[in-house]
Amino acid sequence: MTEHDAPERLDGFELRDLISILFRWRLWLIGGVGIGTVIAAIVAFATQPVYRATASLLIESQDIPTTIIASPLNDGVEDRVAKVREQVLSRANLARLISQNNLYASRRGIDSADKLLAMLRRDIAVDLVGANEGNVSQQGKNSTIAFTLSFSSPDPAAALRVTNQLTSMFVSENDRLRSQQARGAALFLVRRADELRDRLVALEVKRRSIEARYNGALPDQLALSQQSTSALRAEISRLDAETQGIAQQNGLLVVRQQQSTPPLPSSARTELAQAEARYDRLRATYSDSHPDVQAARAVLLLARQAADREPAPPDIGAPIRAEVSAGNSRIAGLASRRAQLVSAIGHADRLIAMAPQAGYELNNIEREYDNLKQQYQTIREKQLDAQVAVNLQAEGKGERFSVVDRATYPIEPVSPHRLKIILTGAALGIAVPFALMVLWELSQQPVHGAAAIRRLTGEDPMATIMTMKREPRLGFLGWVQSLRSRHAAS
């Protein structure tokens, strides 16, 4: 293999040229690492340590299973924790925590109150815990069973004290919020139930009014009205037949009466008729005081007395007239009854004609009544569940937060991570001079070896002069020997 085909050649540089460059810049690289490490160490040990106290709270469900008593509070666990967090971390509560625990004492005269509150909110952390010890965002929203509550502070005692206070505030605020929601739900359901009950009563009154207005025309009464109308029409037909029969019978009786011979009058009645005729004729001629008129009046009186003493002749047509009169009375009664039946049929026909409108109005009322009744029964069931939820919250058996692990005194600080900072400083210390080295070599483009000459001129060098390597001197002794040699040469 020739020198031109050396495998260590890299874009005009040979591997030994690269090693030579690094060797020339060794002091810069070593100095950068040292300076970066020193600065990082100073920063790491000068930074104030921060301690964190953490408490774990379990989200417990109500003691009575929801399959027996359904809870009216169906908000999600994450939403409930968020609501409690916002209530606890209100301005008033945060200001009280800062005042009671003398937090950020060195910053009170420098920063504003809003900035101090923002710092306190930043130092408080609430992390949800899933059912499989994982993050909630990776498992889904409905897998939350617990959450951790922590506070970070330079003072470990303050971190423990504030974490315990926050834990108590979370537990009490959740109980208050759940009780308030349960009571609010119960009161709302009571008002809703009363409203539905009033509407049901109003619909019941309206339905009774419709039933009274359309009495006989209602759907359940229509068949009875039709049957009654048929019976009334049959009764009218019977009355008409009976009336016609009685009328025919009376006609026959009148003919029979006309065909019968009247009896001859008696002598006393004949004399009475003659006396009445003579008296009327004289009165028409003379006055009442005339002697002939007075004599005729006396004869008339005697004739009447004689006629009255004489027994009356039998009346042959009296039974017929009585029977005809009874028939006429019966016909009048049948006519009155027929008029009543016609009026009843007219009323029934009007009811039948109103039946579609009555059914439409009644169906609308009954449909609305059934819907409201179903809503009322549902509201009543929910009202009972809400009252049970209120009782469970009052007895401490509803959904609640319980402390699983109380906060302990933090021994080790959570920040700063000194080793990580020192390693980061060392990495930056070697990266900066290395970047400067790369920029210098690329900008100046010095000649490194035969490969660089070949790349620049296109020709191979005529000869290569080797450099003599000195024996390596080790450590401090080698450096001292080098100084002595230079002094002797001078």
Secondary structure, 3 states (H helix, E strand, C coil): CCHHHCCCEECCEEHHHHHHHHHHCHHHHHHHHHHHHHHHHHHHHHCCCEEEEEEEEEEECCCCCCCCCCCCCCCCHHHHHHHHHHHHCCHHHHHHHHHHHCCCHHHCCCCCHHHHHHHHHHHEEEEEEECCCCEHHHHCHHHEEEEEEEEEECCHHHHHHHHHHHHHHHHHHHHHHHHHHHHHHHHHHHHHHHHHHHHHHHHHHHHHHHHHHCCCCCHHHHHHHHHHHHHHHHHHHHHHHHHHHHHHHHHHHHHHHHHCCCCCCCHHHHHHHHHHHHHHHHHHHCCCCCHHHHHHHHHHHHHHHHHHHCCCCCCCCHHHHHHHHHHHHHHHHHHHHHHHHHHHHHHHHHHHHHHHHHHHHHHHHHHHHHHHHHHHHHHHHHHHHHHHHHHHHHCCCCCEEEEEECCCCCCCCCECCHHHHHHHHHHHHHHHHHHHHHHHHHHHCCCCHHHHHHHHHCCCCCCCCCCCCCCCCCHHHHHHHHHHHHHHHC
